[in-house]
């Protein structure tokens, strides 16, 4: 079974631009979560989608948004990029209730 | 609110010796507890989880963890460490099994 796939692996953007990250979950998984990982703040929860609905949201500004499609694939968008948005963005999918999150290898975003 | 503390930034052990990575948590209600491992430039890999049942949980690669409700701890252990266990380890807690709060991580170095 293929794992969680995130594209692209690396991105370099400049301040003020916007970016879209993509995540394909494990086949059959309907829940997709996004996390931001930085050296200073560690791993922080962004949001979680289930069956195309945002089920929970972390404490991030409105510049961070996401969506999920009918095939469970998810995208995350960050608008008006700031230097502090430089991070590893991790997507994770989950199957049945009580099953663990399975993470992708992440997208490394660098904002210059 | 839920949170995790990993009191040690680094743990150094010799190959063949026991390995322990400490974790304490705070959560309202019954906790869902997880351990993940991260290798450089990769996502997080699931090691084990506790939801209910036996306090001693066995996971992947010979790791185990003991849930202690009175001490609100969930320490990760391995009886005999390998050089290949050198990585970054994260403990995580959830009250509802889909929004995880992660600890800051513990870097484990196993010397040959």
Backbone of each chain as ProteinMPNN parsed JSONL, in Angstrom:
{"seq_chain_A": "XXXXXXXXXXXXXXXXXXXXXXXXXXXXXXXXXXXXXXXXXXXXXXXXXXXXXXXXXXXXXXXXXXXXXXXXXXXXXXXXXXXXXXXXXXXXXXXXXXXXXXXXXXXXXXXX", "coords_chain_A": {"N_chain_A": [[0.853, -1.189, 0.0], [0.624, 2.169, -0.898], [2.201, 4.936, 0.738], [1.556, 8.034, 2.513], [1.577, 10.737, 0.354], [3.316, 13.647, -0.368], [3.476, 16.641, -2.16], [5.018, 19.603, -3.494], [8.347, 18.339, -2.626], [10.168, 20.254, -1.891], [10.112, 23.784, -1.644], [10.66, 27.113, -2.638], [9.874, 30.33, -1.869], [9.031, 33.832, -2.097], [8.556, 36.554, 0.2], [5.196, 37.627, 0.689], [4.143, 36.234, -1.443], [1.949, 33.495, -2.42], [1.253, 30.052, -1.597], [0.64, 26.667, -2.482], [0.212, 23.523, -1.135], [0.263, 19.994, -1.564], [-1.396, 16.927, -0.731], [-1.674, 13.475, -0.785], [-3.543, 11.019, 0.623], [-3.191, 7.804, 2.294], [-4.621, 5.12, 0.548], [-8.073, 4.746, 0.997], [-8.117, 6.046, 3.419], [-9.863, 8.56, 5.108], [-9.502, 10.722, 6.691], [-7.539, 13.59, 6.952], [-4.798, 15.323, 8.181], [-2.963, 18.307, 8.936], [0.258, 19.496, 9.826], [2.589, 21.837, 11.151], [6.069, 22.054, 11.279], [8.673, 23.446, 13.017], [11.969, 24.535, 14.073], [11.841, 26.192, 16.328], [9.169, 26.232, 17.348], [8.369, 23.641, 17.259], [6.217, 20.848, 16.598], [3.165, 21.727, 15.33], [-0.351, 21.696, 15.281], [-2.327, 22.23, 12.459], [-4.822, 21.913, 10.883], [-7.619, 19.633, 10.445], [-9.197, 17.447, 8.229], [-12.132, 15.718, 7.299], [-13.919, 13.687, 5.251], [-14.268, 15.833, 3.389], [-14.849, 17.965, 5.035], [-13.857, 20.461, 7.318], [-12.77, 19.492, 10.378], [-11.469, 20.187, 12.669], [-9.453, 22.855, 13.938], [-6.327, 24.443, 14.291], [-4.395, 26.955, 16.081], [-3.784, 29.078, 14.089], [-3.221, 31.863, 11.872], [-5.689, 33.313, 9.59], [-4.505, 33.255, 7.129], [-3.655, 30.779, 6.587], [-5.055, 28.088, 5.089], [-7.176, 25.354, 4.083], [-8.295, 22.488, 2.193], [-10.338, 19.682, 1.294], [-10.756, 17.133, -1.051], [-13.181, 15.143, -2.889], [-11.983, 12.706, -3.312], [-10.442, 12.37, -1.131], [-7.942, 13.53, -1.202], [-5.901, 16.277, -0.217], [-5.35, 19.792, 0.043], [-3.242, 22.45, 1.083], [-3.147, 25.868, 1.679], [-1.192, 28.777, 1.808], [-1.327, 32.145, 2.19], [0.004, 35.407, 1.37], [2.802, 35.184, 2.202], [5.076, 34.969, 4.966], [8.328, 35.469, 6.471], [8.49, 33.866, 8.719], [6.95, 31.723, 8.099], [8.444, 29.776, 7.053], [9.126, 26.421, 7.1], [8.765, 22.883, 7.839], [6.149, 21.254, 6.413], [3.838, 18.971, 7.332], [1.793, 16.327, 6.344], [-0.773, 14.12, 7.351], [-2.498, 11.03, 7.358], [-5.385, 9.124, 8.343], [-7.024, 6.079, 9.126], [-9.412, 3.998, 10.278], [-11.253, 4.827, 13.288], [-9.342, 5.354, 16.204], [-7.073, 4.373, 15.055], [-3.596, 4.993, 14.231], [-2.029, 8.121, 13.193], [-0.632, 8.419, 9.966], [2.206, 9.654, 8.559], [3.318, 11.776, 5.862], [6.377, 12.547, 4.019], [6.69, 15.221, 4.053], [6.658, 18.735, 3.08], [9.146, 20.959, 2.449], [9.199, 24.234, 3.057], [10.612, 27.241, 2.161], [10.845, 30.597, 2.861], [11.856, 33.562, 1.454]], "CA_chain_A": [[0.0, 0.0, 0.0], [1.419, 3.383, -0.941], [2.066, 5.774, 1.912], [1.078, 9.398, 2.298], [2.444, 11.41, -0.609], [3.228, 15.096, -0.34], [4.192, 17.328, -3.234], [6.366, 19.143, -3.808], [9.179, 18.096, -1.444], [10.826, 21.501, -1.539], [9.575, 25.001, -2.265], [11.24, 28.388, -2.228], [8.991, 31.435, -2.229], [9.398, 35.119, -1.512], [7.533, 37.164, 1.057], [4.054, 38.195, -0.003], [3.549, 35.28, -2.373], [1.142, 32.449, -1.818], [1.742, 28.723, -1.946], [-0.3, 25.554, -2.302], [0.856, 22.233, -0.906], [-0.671, 18.915, -1.865], [-1.251, 15.698, 0.05], [-2.51, 12.326, -1.154], [-3.511, 10.103, 1.772], [-3.208, 6.372, 2.035], [-5.886, 4.721, -0.046], [-9.087, 4.35, 1.972], [-8.132, 6.959, 4.566], [-10.719, 9.71, 4.855], [-9.082, 11.833, 7.547], [-6.229, 14.169, 6.624], [-4.397, 16.402, 9.088], [-1.753, 19.053, 8.564], [1.055, 19.99, 10.93], [3.759, 22.647, 10.825], [7.205, 21.745, 12.136], [9.77, 24.417, 13.002], [12.891, 24.319, 15.195], [11.465, 26.968, 17.511], [7.834, 25.914, 17.856], [8.108, 22.204, 17.215], [5.112, 20.394, 15.754], [1.91, 22.389, 15.687], [-1.517, 21.261, 14.523], [-2.95, 23.262, 11.63], [-6.237, 21.563, 10.747], [-7.93, 18.253, 10.096], [-10.352, 17.294, 7.358], [-12.735, 14.39, 7.204], [-15.006, 13.705, 4.258], [-14.343, 17.161, 2.773], [-15.244, 18.961, 6.029], [-12.844, 20.746, 8.33], [-13.307, 18.997, 11.634], [-10.814, 20.867, 13.772], [-8.503, 23.846, 13.447], [-5.379, 24.913, 15.285], [-4.311, 28.394, 16.309], [-3.022, 29.73, 13.031], [-4.004, 32.952, 11.256], [-6.523, 32.972, 8.462], [-3.7, 33.076, 5.903], [-3.506, 29.335, 6.421], [-6.344, 27.465, 4.788], [-7.047, 24.048, 3.451], [-9.521, 21.877, 1.695], [-10.22, 18.264, 0.977], [-11.564, 16.782, -2.212], [-14.009, 13.944, -2.723], [-11.12, 11.51, -3.3], [-9.705, 12.518, 0.135], [-6.735, 14.338, -1.372], [-6.044, 17.555, 0.472], [-4.422, 20.874, -0.256], [-3.105, 23.501, 2.073], [-2.749, 27.119, 1.049], [-0.731, 29.864, 2.679], [-1.296, 33.393, 1.42], [0.824, 36.501, 1.905], [3.844, 34.487, 2.963], [5.996, 35.695, 5.844], [9.559, 34.714, 6.714], [8.214, 32.901, 9.773], [6.209, 30.553, 7.583], [9.422, 28.762, 6.646], [8.906, 25.262, 7.976], [8.408, 21.612, 7.213], [4.713, 21.051, 6.542], [3.579, 17.535, 7.32], [0.423, 15.857, 6.174], [-0.956, 12.781, 7.908], [-3.837, 10.48, 7.143], [-5.801, 8.126, 9.327], [-8.126, 5.244, 8.685], [-10.493, 3.809, 11.246], [-11.126, 5.463, 14.595], [-8.33, 4.786, 17.091], [-5.847, 4.015, 14.338], [-2.655, 6.102, 14.337], [-1.746, 8.948, 12.031], [0.481, 8.039, 9.107], [2.71, 10.903, 8.031], [4.137, 11.874, 4.675], [7.725, 13.045, 4.268], [6.638, 16.652, 4.243], [7.101, 19.738, 2.113], [10.014, 21.954, 3.093], [8.938, 25.559, 2.501], [11.536, 28.308, 2.547], [10.372, 31.92, 2.434], [12.999, 34.492, 1.467]], "C_chain_A": [[0.887, 1.237, 0.0], [1.16, 4.204, 0.306], [1.471, 7.116, 1.566], [2.078, 10.121, 1.405], [2.223, 12.908, -0.559], [4.047, 15.67, -1.478], [4.0, 18.828, -3.113], [7.145, 18.855, -2.532], [9.827, 19.378, -0.946], [10.204, 22.652, -2.327], [10.343, 26.198, -1.738], [10.349, 29.493, -2.762], [9.52, 32.716, -1.604], [8.237, 35.68, -0.703], [6.416, 37.79, 0.219], [3.402, 37.255, -1.004], [2.627, 34.325, -1.643], [1.63, 31.101, -2.315], [0.646, 27.698, -1.671], [0.476, 24.262, -2.196], [-0.189, 21.134, -1.077], [-0.356, 17.671, -1.059], [-2.213, 14.637, -0.458], [-2.437, 11.312, -0.025], [-3.39, 8.65, 1.327], [-4.602, 5.991, 1.524], [-6.853, 4.209, 1.024], [-9.153, 5.235, 3.205], [-8.94, 8.201, 4.228], [-10.341, 10.927, 5.686], [-7.685, 12.283, 7.146], [-5.971, 15.337, 7.566], [-3.126, 17.053, 8.563], [-1.079, 19.576, 9.826], [2.198, 20.828, 10.377], [4.873, 22.289, 11.801], [8.295, 22.776, 11.94], [10.692, 24.144, 14.176], [12.44, 25.033, 16.471], [10.168, 26.546, 18.155], [7.519, 24.43, 17.856], [6.978, 21.878, 16.256], [3.817, 21.024, 16.224], [0.809, 21.973, 14.721], [-2.112, 22.431, 13.76], [-4.448, 23.026, 11.491], [-6.376, 20.097, 10.339], [-9.208, 18.233, 9.275], [-10.82, 15.856, 7.359], [-13.917, 14.504, 6.261], [-15.308, 15.117, 3.777], [-14.74, 18.278, 3.748], [-14.104, 19.19, 7.009], [-13.431, 20.397, 9.688], [-12.694, 19.705, 12.835], [-9.751, 21.8, 13.2], [-7.604, 24.269, 14.589], [-5.36, 26.434, 15.349], [-3.393, 29.079, 15.312], [-3.889, 30.821, 12.409], [-4.745, 32.483, 10.011], [-5.773, 32.83, 7.149], [-3.493, 31.603, 5.585], [-4.892, 28.732, 6.196], [-6.117, 26.121, 4.119], [-8.368, 23.61, 2.863], [-9.252, 20.411, 1.413], [-11.197, 17.948, -0.149], [-12.299, 15.46, -1.983], [-13.182, 12.659, -2.731], [-10.187, 11.491, -2.081], [-8.377, 13.25, 0.003], [-6.966, 15.707, -0.749], [-5.003, 18.545, -0.024], [-4.415, 21.854, 0.902], [-2.581, 24.738, 1.356], [-2.283, 28.108, 2.11], [-0.623, 31.111, 1.821], [-0.406, 34.412, 2.118], [1.929, 35.95, 2.809], [4.716, 35.435, 3.769], [7.226, 34.816, 6.068], [9.325, 33.596, 7.728], [7.424, 31.683, 9.332], [7.153, 29.471, 7.079], [9.37, 27.601, 7.623], [8.809, 24.005, 7.129], [6.921, 21.403, 7.467], [4.42, 19.569, 6.316], [2.099, 17.259, 7.191], [0.358, 14.448, 6.75], [-2.37, 12.296, 7.618], [-4.122, 9.379, 8.159], [-6.99, 7.35, 8.795], [-9.217, 5.192, 9.732], [-10.206, 4.564, 12.543], [-10.145, 4.661, 15.436], [-7.076, 4.312, 16.353], [-4.907, 5.216, 14.341], [-2.588, 6.936, 13.064], [-0.554, 8.372, 11.282], [0.927, 9.302, 8.372], [3.412, 10.73, 6.689], [5.51, 12.419, 5.033], [7.809, 14.557, 4.321], [7.034, 17.471, 3.033], [7.91, 20.777, 2.881], [9.818, 23.279, 2.383], [9.953, 26.549, 3.056], [11.019, 29.613, 1.978], [11.522, 32.903, 2.563], [12.52, 35.93, 1.275]], "O_chain_A": [[1.806, 1.341, 0.813], [0.064, 4.185, 0.866], [0.949, 7.317, 0.469], [3.28, 10.114, 1.671], [1.096, 13.387, -0.689], [5.172, 15.238, -1.73], [2.942, 19.286, -2.68], [6.633, 19.111, -1.442], [10.015, 19.57, 0.256], [9.828, 22.516, -3.491], [10.639, 26.289, -0.546], [10.1, 29.578, -3.965], [10.352, 32.684, -0.696], [7.081, 35.313, -0.912], [6.667, 38.4, -0.82], [2.245, 37.447, -1.378], [2.532, 34.339, -0.416], [2.329, 31.013, -3.324], [-0.16, 27.849, -0.752], [1.295, 23.941, -3.057], [-1.367, 21.323, -0.774], [0.802, 17.395, -0.743], [-3.418, 14.87, -0.551], [-1.358, 10.792, 0.258], [-3.477, 8.329, 0.142], [-5.618, 6.485, 2.014], [-6.505, 3.357, 1.842], [-10.128, 5.187, 3.955], [-8.729, 8.823, 3.187], [-10.804, 12.036, 5.418], [-6.768, 11.472, 7.017], [-6.812, 16.221, 7.728], [-2.331, 16.438, 7.852], [-1.735, 20.034, 10.761], [2.708, 20.57, 9.286], [4.648, 22.229, 13.01], [8.788, 22.963, 10.828], [10.257, 23.58, 15.18], [12.642, 24.521, 17.572], [10.069, 26.504, 19.381], [6.498, 24.014, 18.402], [6.8, 22.541, 15.234], [3.423, 20.871, 17.38], [1.013, 21.908, 13.509], [-2.371, 23.491, 14.329], [-5.252, 23.848, 11.932], [-5.416, 19.43, 9.954], [-10.178, 18.92, 9.594], [-10.028, 14.914, 7.411], [-14.808, 15.33, 6.461], [-16.463, 15.543, 3.759], [-14.946, 19.416, 3.327], [-13.466, 18.245, 7.472], [-14.459, 20.939, 10.094], [-13.319, 19.81, 13.89], [-9.218, 21.563, 12.116], [-8.059, 24.435, 15.721], [-6.197, 27.108, 14.749], [-2.34, 29.599, 15.681], [-5.116, 30.734, 12.41], [-4.473, 31.416, 9.46], [-6.328, 32.344, 6.164], [-3.193, 31.235, 4.449], [-5.783, 28.867, 7.035], [-5.021, 25.803, 3.658], [-9.4, 24.263, 3.014], [-8.108, 19.968, 1.308], [-12.323, 18.446, -0.176], [-12.055, 14.759, -1.001], [-13.627, 11.635, -2.214], [-9.256, 10.688, -2.017], [-7.747, 13.56, 1.015], [-8.082, 16.227, -0.752], [-3.914, 18.165, -0.455], [-5.413, 22.06, 1.593], [-1.676, 24.651, 0.526], [-2.9, 28.252, 3.165], [0.103, 31.121, 0.827], [-0.107, 34.287, 3.306], [1.973, 36.221, 4.009], [5.049, 36.536, 3.332], [7.184, 33.599, 5.885], [9.893, 32.51, 7.608], [7.249, 30.732, 10.094], [6.717, 28.377, 6.718], [9.549, 27.782, 8.827], [8.775, 24.048, 5.899], [6.485, 21.379, 8.618], [4.713, 19.005, 5.262], [1.268, 17.884, 7.849], [1.314, 13.679, 6.649], [-3.32, 13.078, 7.634], [-3.212, 8.793, 8.746], [-7.85, 7.896, 8.103], [-9.862, 6.195, 10.036], [-9.059, 4.892, 12.847], [-10.126, 3.431, 15.381], [-6.113, 3.889, 16.992], [-5.371, 6.351, 14.444], [-3.034, 6.509, 11.999], [0.407, 7.898, 11.887], [0.145, 9.936, 7.663], [4.014, 9.693, 6.411], [5.785, 12.718, 6.195], [8.87, 15.116, 4.6], [7.656, 16.974, 2.094], [7.425, 21.39, 3.832], [10.225, 23.434, 1.231], [10.124, 26.673, 4.269], [10.782, 29.733, 0.776], [12.095, 33.065, 3.64], [13.333, 36.854, 1.258]]}, "seq_chain_B": "XXXXXXXXXXXXXXXXXXXXXXXXXXXXXXXXXXXXXXXXXXXXXXXXXXXXXXXXXXXXXXXXXXXXXXXXXXXXXXXXXXXXXXXXXXXXXXXXXXXXXXXXXXXXXXXX", "coords_chain_B": {"N_chain_B": [[-7.338, 21.905, 27.574], [-4.416, 20.386, 26.22], [-1.229, 18.882, 26.666], [2.247, 18.009, 26.255], [5.229, 16.984, 27.819], [8.594, 16.56, 27.255], [11.216, 15.933, 29.01], [13.934, 15.741, 28.501], [16.249, 16.972, 26.24], [18.181, 15.611, 24.881], [19.317, 12.247, 24.67], [21.802, 9.994, 25.392], [23.198, 6.907, 24.719], [25.008, 3.795, 25.006], [25.459, 1.341, 22.466], [23.537, -1.592, 22.798], [22.88, -1.15, 25.41], [20.164, -0.372, 27.734], [17.494, 1.755, 26.639], [15.781, 4.684, 27.439], [13.225, 7.007, 26.975], [11.764, 9.847, 28.146], [8.411, 10.922, 28.959], [5.811, 13.043, 29.868], [2.377, 13.926, 30.378], [-0.503, 16.065, 29.897], [-3.932, 16.19, 30.018], [-7.45, 16.564, 29.479], [-9.724, 14.239, 30.564], [-9.728, 10.855, 29.289], [-6.606, 9.79, 28.053], [-5.236, 9.599, 24.731], [-2.323, 8.21, 23.7], [0.82, 8.479, 22.084], [3.825, 7.421, 20.416], [6.25, 8.609, 18.216], [8.815, 8.429, 15.682], [11.391, 10.269, 14.099], [13.417, 10.509, 11.291], [16.213, 12.194, 9.717], [15.119, 14.684, 7.445], [12.731, 13.406, 6.903], [9.304, 12.277, 7.308], [7.191, 11.632, 10.209], [7.37, 8.515, 11.849], [5.2, 6.051, 12.987], [5.395, 4.496, 16.155], [4.185, 3.312, 18.486], [1.103, 3.035, 20.409], [-1.135, 4.041, 23.043], [-4.347, 3.441, 24.114], [-6.51, 2.175, 25.49], [-6.614, -0.47, 27.978], [-4.001, -2.863, 28.575], [-1.33, -1.611, 30.498], [1.284, -1.732, 29.631], [2.642, -1.293, 26.578], [3.461, -2.712, 23.517], [5.489, -2.069, 20.674], [6.68, -1.148, 17.397], [9.885, -2.29, 16.079], [11.022, -3.284, 18.436], [10.469, -1.553, 20.497], [8.82, -0.386, 23.484], [6.303, 0.909, 25.703], [5.267, 2.321, 28.796], [2.275, 3.035, 30.304], [1.404, 5.211, 32.832], [-0.925, 6.141, 34.887], [-1.215, 7.523, 37.329], [1.119, 8.963, 37.541], [0.973, 10.379, 35.271], [2.487, 9.65, 32.981], [4.297, 8.384, 30.14], [6.55, 6.689, 29.276], [9.042, 5.823, 26.896], [10.667, 2.827, 25.978], [13.478, 0.696, 25.316], [14.972, -2.404, 25.448], [17.569, -3.059, 24.515], [19.57, -1.011, 22.888], [20.143, 0.041, 19.483], [22.555, 1.24, 17.07], [21.203, 2.198, 14.884], [18.898, 3.168, 15.994], [19.243, 5.78, 16.534], [17.849, 8.893, 16.392], [15.15, 11.324, 16.168], [12.749, 11.569, 18.644], [9.31, 11.666, 19.3], [6.759, 12.284, 21.615], [3.232, 12.138, 21.89], [-0.031, 13.427, 22.629], [-3.581, 13.076, 22.836], [-6.948, 14.108, 23.333], [-9.087, 13.344, 21.964], [-8.466, 11.783, 19.878], [-7.916, 12.765, 17.278], [-6.708, 15.267, 17.087], [-3.533, 15.929, 17.648], [-1.223, 16.738, 20.222], [2.099, 17.486, 20.358], [5.194, 16.661, 21.998], [8.326, 18.433, 22.525], [10.299, 16.93, 21.492], [12.923, 14.458, 21.612], [16.27, 13.968, 21.117], [17.877, 11.102, 20.289], [20.913, 9.485, 20.657], [22.801, 6.794, 19.812], [25.706, 5.268, 20.566], [28.314, 3.414, 19.034]], "CA_chain_B": [[-6.04, 21.999, 26.904], [-3.603, 19.186, 26.329], [0.173, 19.185, 26.432], [3.218, 16.948, 26.48], [6.57, 17.427, 28.187], [9.712, 15.628, 27.127], [12.157, 16.721, 29.815], [15.316, 15.624, 28.024], [16.456, 17.309, 24.824], [19.059, 14.595, 24.291], [19.63, 11.026, 25.417], [22.941, 9.297, 24.792], [23.415, 5.58, 25.295], [25.877, 2.905, 24.239], [24.756, 0.24, 21.807], [23.362, -2.749, 23.662], [22.346, -0.725, 26.708], [18.743, 0.007, 27.688], [17.173, 3.12, 26.225], [14.535, 5.23, 27.961], [12.912, 8.379, 26.602], [10.7, 10.19, 29.079], [7.286, 11.723, 28.479], [4.656, 13.248, 30.751], [1.32, 14.55, 29.598], [-1.628, 16.681, 30.583], [-5.097, 16.172, 29.122], [-8.736, 16.379, 30.145], [-10.332, 12.98, 30.172], [-8.828, 9.736, 29.019], [-5.643, 10.165, 27.014], [-4.71, 8.771, 23.657], [-0.9, 8.498, 23.765], [1.533, 7.956, 20.925], [5.232, 7.703, 20.186], [6.682, 8.639, 16.827], [10.237, 8.651, 15.468], [11.658, 11.007, 12.87], [14.777, 10.507, 10.766], [16.47, 13.45, 9.003], [14.42, 14.968, 6.179], [11.619, 12.483, 6.709], [8.153, 12.478, 8.175], [7.175, 10.883, 11.454], [6.959, 7.122, 11.75], [4.485, 5.58, 14.173], [6.03, 3.403, 16.901], [3.206, 2.61, 19.307], [0.044, 3.874, 20.962], [-1.948, 3.554, 24.154], [-5.686, 4.018, 24.18], [-7.055, 1.528, 26.686], [-6.107, -1.831, 28.117], [-2.764, -3.133, 29.292], [-0.493, -0.41, 30.637], [2.526, -1.939, 28.885], [2.323, -1.374, 25.161], [4.601, -3.101, 22.685], [5.369, -1.461, 19.365], [7.584, -1.538, 16.321], [11.34, -2.254, 16.246], [11.423, -3.663, 19.783], [10.13, -0.523, 21.473], [7.643, -0.529, 24.315], [6.059, 2.075, 26.549], [4.42, 2.018, 29.938], [1.329, 4.073, 30.688], [1.257, 5.324, 34.278], [-1.957, 7.165, 35.032], [-1.007, 8.336, 38.533], [2.234, 9.869, 37.275], [0.7, 10.943, 33.936], [3.69, 9.434, 32.184], [4.236, 7.385, 29.067], [7.963, 6.603, 28.889], [9.395, 4.882, 25.833], [11.815, 2.022, 26.389], [13.964, -0.402, 24.476], [15.913, -3.12, 26.311], [18.915, -3.081, 23.968], [19.561, -0.013, 21.815], [20.983, -0.138, 18.298], [23.011, 2.503, 16.467], [20.152, 2.633, 13.953], [17.815, 3.827, 16.751], [19.562, 7.204, 16.647], [16.822, 9.651, 15.671], [14.381, 12.256, 16.991], [11.561, 10.868, 19.13], [8.231, 12.534, 19.753], [5.604, 11.781, 22.329], [2.06, 12.945, 21.547], [-1.252, 13.122, 23.375], [-4.827, 13.608, 22.308], [-8.128, 13.792, 24.126], [-10.18, 12.926, 21.084], [-7.779, 10.916, 18.913], [-7.562, 13.252, 15.954], [-5.852, 16.437, 17.183], [-2.42, 15.549, 18.502], [-0.271, 17.715, 20.73], [3.39, 16.822, 20.416], [6.272, 17.2, 22.794], [9.373, 19.131, 21.769], [11.171, 15.945, 20.873], [14.159, 14.061, 22.27], [17.246, 13.407, 20.181], [18.555, 9.918, 20.822], [22.157, 9.104, 19.997], [23.319, 5.512, 20.278], [27.094, 5.172, 20.104], [28.774, 2.025, 18.822]], "C_chain_B": [[-5.261, 20.707, 27.139], [-2.165, 19.554, 26.014], [1.033, 17.982, 26.781], [4.545, 17.582, 26.859], [7.548, 16.281, 27.979], [10.897, 16.318, 27.785], [13.598, 16.685, 29.334], [15.394, 15.982, 26.544], [17.25, 16.208, 24.121], [19.219, 13.421, 25.244], [20.744, 10.318, 24.664], [23.135, 7.968, 25.497], [24.384, 4.81, 24.406], [25.043, 1.789, 23.63], [24.705, -0.96, 22.737], [22.809, -2.409, 25.035], [20.865, -0.385, 26.591], [18.583, 1.485, 27.336], [15.835, 3.512, 26.821], [14.391, 6.672, 27.514], [11.652, 8.769, 27.378], [9.644, 11.106, 28.463], [6.249, 11.833, 29.595], [3.633, 14.067, 29.99], [0.287, 15.206, 30.509], [-2.788, 16.733, 29.599], [-6.357, 16.024, 29.962], [-9.347, 15.08, 29.65], [-9.294, 11.905, 29.925], [-7.888, 10.065, 27.862], [-5.485, 9.11, 25.931], [-3.229, 9.16, 23.571], [-0.158, 7.785, 22.645], [3.028, 8.266, 21.038], [5.51, 7.602, 18.69], [8.187, 8.857, 16.785], [10.421, 9.359, 14.136], [13.132, 10.929, 12.522], [14.966, 11.766, 9.931], [15.745, 13.532, 7.662], [13.307, 13.973, 5.87], [10.45, 12.887, 7.593], [8.273, 11.649, 9.436], [6.694, 9.457, 11.202], [6.337, 6.69, 13.071], [5.229, 4.419, 14.821], [5.003, 2.605, 17.705], [2.185, 3.593, 19.853], [-0.56, 3.189, 22.18], [-3.3, 4.253, 24.068], [-6.404, 3.473, 25.407], [-6.355, 0.188, 26.837], [-4.827, -1.907, 28.915], [-1.869, -1.902, 29.316], [0.827, -0.526, 29.898], [2.179, -2.19, 27.424], [3.585, -1.744, 24.385], [4.394, -2.562, 21.274], [6.393, -1.99, 18.377], [9.038, -1.498, 16.779], [11.799, -2.537, 17.666], [11.146, -2.628, 20.854], [8.876, -0.891, 22.263], [7.485, 0.72, 25.161], [5.102, 1.678, 27.654], [3.575, 3.226, 30.296], [1.186, 4.062, 32.207], [0.302, 6.487, 34.541], [-1.688, 8.083, 36.22], [0.124, 9.338, 38.332], [2.071, 10.598, 35.945], [1.936, 10.841, 33.054], [3.473, 8.335, 31.17], [5.645, 7.273, 28.498], [8.191, 5.513, 27.844], [10.652, 4.126, 26.238], [12.194, 1.028, 25.299], [15.059, -1.11, 25.273], [17.358, -3.055, 25.826], [18.96, -2.182, 22.734], [20.527, -0.388, 20.686], [21.43, 1.223, 17.776], [21.926, 3.081, 15.553], [18.94, 3.253, 14.663], [18.073, 5.317, 16.926], [18.614, 8.014, 15.765], [16.176, 10.626, 16.651], [13.064, 11.598, 17.361], [10.56, 11.864, 19.691], [7.158, 11.74, 20.478], [4.424, 12.695, 21.983], [0.852, 12.483, 22.346], [-2.449, 13.732, 22.662], [-5.946, 13.236, 23.257], [-9.218, 13.191, 23.268], [-9.702, 12.13, 19.883], [-7.565, 11.481, 17.531], [-6.758, 14.54, 15.977], [-4.749, 16.104, 18.169], [-1.636, 16.771, 18.959], [1.039, 16.982, 20.959], [4.31, 17.48, 21.44], [7.326, 17.827, 21.895], [10.343, 18.178, 21.09], [12.423, 15.682, 21.69], [15.072, 13.435, 21.23], [17.987, 12.258, 20.864], [19.787, 9.631, 19.976], [22.641, 7.819, 20.633], [24.718, 5.345, 19.698], [27.527, 3.706, 20.044], [29.809, 1.615, 19.865]], "O_chain_B": [[-5.446, 20.031, 28.151], [-1.908, 20.434, 25.193], [0.613, 17.072, 27.495], [4.941, 18.598, 26.287], [7.342, 15.172, 28.472], [11.516, 17.195, 27.182], [14.4, 17.53, 29.731], [14.711, 15.392, 25.707], [17.032, 15.91, 22.946], [19.252, 13.587, 26.464], [20.646, 10.075, 23.461], [23.225, 7.911, 26.723], [24.56, 5.121, 23.228], [24.049, 1.35, 24.208], [25.695, -1.306, 23.382], [22.324, -3.289, 25.745], [20.363, -0.139, 25.495], [19.409, 2.33, 27.683], [14.863, 2.762, 26.724], [15.319, 7.469, 27.653], [10.617, 8.11, 27.281], [9.923, 11.929, 27.591], [5.861, 10.829, 30.192], [3.975, 14.811, 29.071], [0.218, 14.939, 31.709], [-2.653, 17.25, 28.49], [-6.327, 15.424, 31.036], [-9.468, 14.861, 28.445], [-8.132, 12.038, 30.308], [-8.32, 10.559, 26.821], [-5.587, 7.908, 26.178], [-2.92, 10.337, 23.386], [-0.464, 6.643, 22.302], [3.431, 9.242, 21.671], [5.083, 6.672, 18.007], [8.771, 9.399, 17.723], [9.708, 9.09, 13.169], [13.993, 11.241, 13.345], [13.983, 12.353, 9.479], [15.755, 12.594, 6.864], [12.984, 13.732, 4.707], [10.58, 13.715, 8.495], [9.309, 11.042, 9.705], [5.748, 9.224, 10.45], [6.892, 6.941, 14.141], [5.644, 3.478, 14.144], [4.953, 1.379, 17.618], [2.362, 4.809, 19.779], [-0.513, 1.969, 22.336], [-3.387, 5.477, 23.965], [-6.852, 4.237, 26.261], [-5.607, -0.243, 25.959], [-4.599, -1.108, 29.823], [-1.673, -1.238, 28.299], [1.435, 0.493, 29.569], [1.512, -3.167, 27.083], [4.645, -1.15, 24.584], [3.285, -2.589, 20.741], [6.898, -3.106, 18.498], [9.391, -0.789, 17.72], [12.867, -2.074, 18.066], [11.547, -2.807, 22.004], [7.999, -1.605, 21.778], [8.427, 1.497, 25.315], [4.241, 0.817, 27.476], [4.099, 4.308, 30.559], [0.884, 3.026, 32.799], [0.673, 7.655, 34.431], [-1.908, 9.29, 36.131], [0.092, 10.436, 38.888], [2.953, 11.358, 35.543], [2.372, 11.825, 32.457], [2.597, 7.482, 31.315], [5.906, 7.709, 27.376], [7.607, 4.431, 27.909], [11.591, 4.712, 26.777], [11.372, 0.59, 24.494], [15.994, -0.453, 25.731], [18.279, -3.001, 26.642], [18.455, -2.544, 21.672], [21.557, -1.027, 20.897], [20.769, 2.234, 18.01], [21.757, 4.297, 15.464], [18.054, 3.8, 14.008], [17.206, 6.04, 17.416], [18.582, 7.84, 14.547], [16.593, 10.742, 17.803], [12.34, 11.119, 16.487], [10.907, 12.772, 20.446], [6.715, 10.684, 20.026], [4.607, 13.899, 21.803], [0.726, 11.308, 22.692], [-2.345, 14.754, 21.985], [-5.909, 12.19, 23.905], [-10.166, 12.596, 23.781], [-10.48, 11.845, 18.973], [-7.076, 10.762, 16.659], [-6.164, 14.888, 14.956], [-4.987, 16.006, 19.373], [-1.413, 17.71, 18.195], [1.083, 15.976, 21.668], [4.219, 18.677, 21.712], [7.236, 17.763, 20.669], [11.114, 18.577, 20.217], [12.925, 16.572, 22.376], [14.691, 12.485, 20.545], [18.637, 12.444, 21.892], [19.717, 9.545, 18.75], [22.865, 7.757, 21.842], [24.889, 5.288, 18.481], [27.155, 2.888, 20.885], [30.299, 0.486, 19.837]]}, "name": "protein", "num_of_chains": 2, "seq": "XXXXXXXXXXXXXXXXXXXXXXXXXXXXXXXXXXXXXXXXXXXXXXXXXXXXXXXXXXXXXXXXXXXXXXXXXXXXXXXXXXXXXXXXXXXXXXXXXXXXXXXXXXXXXXXXXXXXXXXXXXXXXXXXXXXXXXXXXXXXXXXXXXXXXXXXXXXXXXXXXXXXXXXXXXXXXXXXXXXXXXXXXXXXXXXXXXXXXXXXXXXXXXXXXXXXXXXXXXXXXXXX"}
